[in-house]
Amino acid sequence: MTASDVFAAPQSEAECAEVIKEAAASATKLEITGGGSRSGFGHAVADAKRLSTKGFSGISLYEPNALTIVAGAGTPVREIEVALAAENQQLPFEPSDLRALYGTKGAEPTIGGVVATGASGPRRIQAGACRDSLIGVRFVNGKGEAIKSGGRVMKNVTGYDLVKLSSGAHGTLGVLTEVAFKVLPRPEKVATLRLSTLGEDAAVRAMSMALGSPYDVTGAAHFPAGLDGEPTTMIRLEGFANSVDYRAEKLRTELRDLADVDIDIDSDPERCAASWKRVRDAEAFEGRPGAVWRVTVKPTDGPKLVSALREKIKTDGVFYDWGGGLVWVLTPEVDDAGATAIRTETNQLGGKATLVRASEDTRRRIAVFHPEPAVLARMSAGLRQVFDPAGVLNSGRMTLAA
Amino acid sequence: MRMPAPDAEVIARKDEIVERLRAKLGEEAVISDAAELKAYECDGLAAYRQPPLAVCLPSTTEEVAEALKICRAMGVPVVPRGSGTSLAGGAMPTADSVILGVARLNEILEKDYENRVVRVQTGVTNLSVTGAVQEEGFFYAPDPSSQLACAIAGNIAMNSGGAHCLKYGVTTNNLLGVRMVTMDGEIVDIGGPFMDEGGLDVLGLICGSEGQLGVVTEAWLRILRSPEGAKPIMFGFETSEIAGACVADIIKEGVLPVALEFMDGPAIQACENFAKAGYPTNAGALLIVEVEGSDGEIDEQLEKIKAVAMRHDPISVRESGSAAEAAKIWAGRKGAFGAMGQIDDYICLDGTIPVGELPNVLRRISELSKQYGLDVANIFHAGDGNMHPLILYNANKPGDLEKCEAFGADILKLSVEVGGCLTGEHGVGVEKRELMHAQFNREDLQQQMAVKDVFDPLWLLNPAKVFPIDMLEERAAAAKAA
């Protein structure tokens, strides 16, 4: 995207409201863009002019003692992470950086994009998703009205929770202008237990055991073929140094009782960070062609899904996060890119399959988001209608054109 | 308090409504006798009472759907009810409404330790969820004070919290899926025993919508393995300001206690008189800090916390050497509401403030207390800013309740003014309905009301709650004109 492609880059919420009011009146469709690093996520927005959120930039409030940060939606994620790190804090949900996956390396991801796509990483299983850390939003709806929900305090049940609804709405309900998060202390130490040679069922059993232990596991992932081509299971512990050491040893002992395999405890900060970034950003699929799927199921159903898929379609890569509950699948981008098989199996087990990356052509034919049962689909359509009656905001981003 | 005028036509058709409900649900599942209806005339906000037209107590999700279909067809408002412990009047009936109670939906349906989830019917109590899984060492994290009695249905409706949510989050963070019945009587599953994503977060919207978007009959709840141990420590400080500064420093240190409870002087006095927990009655403020883990981990965290606290010159420090002593430390806090009840009638507020505003807000509350001539004690989930000022009044003294409510409204407006909100965990209900104007502008509220239109276009579900009455009446008039 070049600057000249941008139709509007409002510098204030009021300006944004004006732009949208006019767009609604003239039925001008708008594609909302932040840094553009995830613009390949969702269906293409047809015949739209671009509205950039870059003007809503900067941290407006950061109170480390209150574990709270508020920033404009166009603020670079990097800026927020640097500010938090200076106070030894972090975003709990470990937002992913999918530039390599989407081939958008030059783009600067914004916090609004993280929220709009609900990008949550490995720590979701312990600290919650993006929507769980998000405590307040301001947005402009499709009528050009500035709306707020939530605020800057972490316990708030005043009125309907439009905050949750904003996360993962891909800009179809409103243009986010400001977001507020609950943050957490950065751990003093990180350790990764690496188990080798486990099959997928055994790996999920081991991860379930670890996640069901009192040792406060903050990441559990499995690669059927790791960097060296061998199966690798990773379990992460974070916290104060002595506590991490203690829990790592306890967990290693208990895991050995379950599976007689080599268990290495790695507490090298850089190696640990790189390992979990590999999971978070799906680096295993970087630079490889094909369609990328993210399937959420019950953790013990993860291996069942994968073995059923292997019988039905060709898969070029698979790995598990969230203790088995999130399965990343790479499929060749031919025919329906595996959609029918993946969605049928997912429906049978209970879960959702999202087509995270595919060519625009594939996304014209295949629903990116898991088709919803009729009643739920009606609710979602009804919600889009009341937030954006003229259908000008990221129209069609989440729904397959009929 | 003003309630919308009940629909006389609906009231006139009471016999027919009851008959049709009985035909589908059975004779004993529907209550219509005036004496029996009295049991449902209020919830935990007992100052306001209004018996409903009838009560129905379905035993299955399908029966809930049948009841809703009948009410929808006949234009009868429906008030969903869990255990009726709402402190905000969230389950308060209107004269033309049918109460739909989920008390008979009280089974734990599935326990799945490997996937760390349970499926329950929503009439089960909060504590019974933990009760069902604790033999395997698991627990359900949200722990509202009423957890012995309150139902999961109400927890979901109000997005309930508790003392331990600094670490574990509130209901919405521990809810994976629901089975819900719409006002049209359609049954829909939203989410499930997996981490939901993709598609609009309708589940996140349902949680905390105060029973106005649908009736939740089943829930998938996340369960967690209990920590190896837990231990509280108690510090007394000379003033609230000092205690507030200590809280900030503990959090800055990178320690995240599971609970961080604050009590001011009047609260300490009342609790000590009631529970004889050995609280420092000469202290202006008290902090109870609880940490979890193995013995070694607990000791390390407590050392860090003590080191921070010592910098603020506490006038007393009490570490629990035994389980009995730990229980004693908590006894005062947990008995706080009972202690207040012994002194006088009280209302309990629930605003949240940015934690840094604590000293300022406490000072303003004490000024308001003098101005209104009513005593107030402050109990506070200090880690997350959720305040619970208890205002004492005399219910038998004419005008005292009104004065107390005006005082409460001032405190809540103050909470909003300093950057906080009206309610942190109790919900808006009827109690804080009119104060919504203080937190939101008309467009904010209209957007929320438009959300309700999607789920319940006739506005039959849990009427007269959440939104200010002027906006409800405006909307009703517009609907009638259309």
Interface residues (C-beta under 8 A of the other chain):
Chain A: E63 P64 N65 A66 L67 T68 N88 G118 S120 R124 I125 G128 A129 R131 D132 N141 E145 A146 I147 K148 S149 G151 R152 V153 M154 K155 N156 V157 T158 G159 Y160 D161 L162 V163 K164 L165 S167 G168 A169 T172 L173 L184 P185 R186 E188 R205 S208 L211 G212 S213 P214 D216 F240 N242 S243 Y246 R294 T296 V297 K298 P299 T300 D301 W322 G325 L326 G350 G351 K352 A353 T354 F369 H370 E372 P373 V375 L376 M379 S380 G382 L383 R384 Q385 V386 F387 M398
Chain B: D112 Y113 E114 N115 R116 V117 G137 F138 M158 N159 G161 C165 G169 V170 T172 N173 T182 E186 I187 V188 D189 I190 G192 P193 F194 M195 D196 E197 G198 G199 L200 D201 V202 L203 G204 L205 C207 G208 S209 R225 S226 P227 E228 A248 D249 I251 K252 G254 V255 L256 G293 S294 G296 E297 E300 Q301 T352 I353 P354 V355 G356 H381 D384 G385 N386 G419 G420 C421 L422 T423 G424 E425 H426 G427 V428 K432 M436 Q439 F440 E443 D444 L445 Q447 Q448 A450 V451 K452 D453 V454 F455 V466
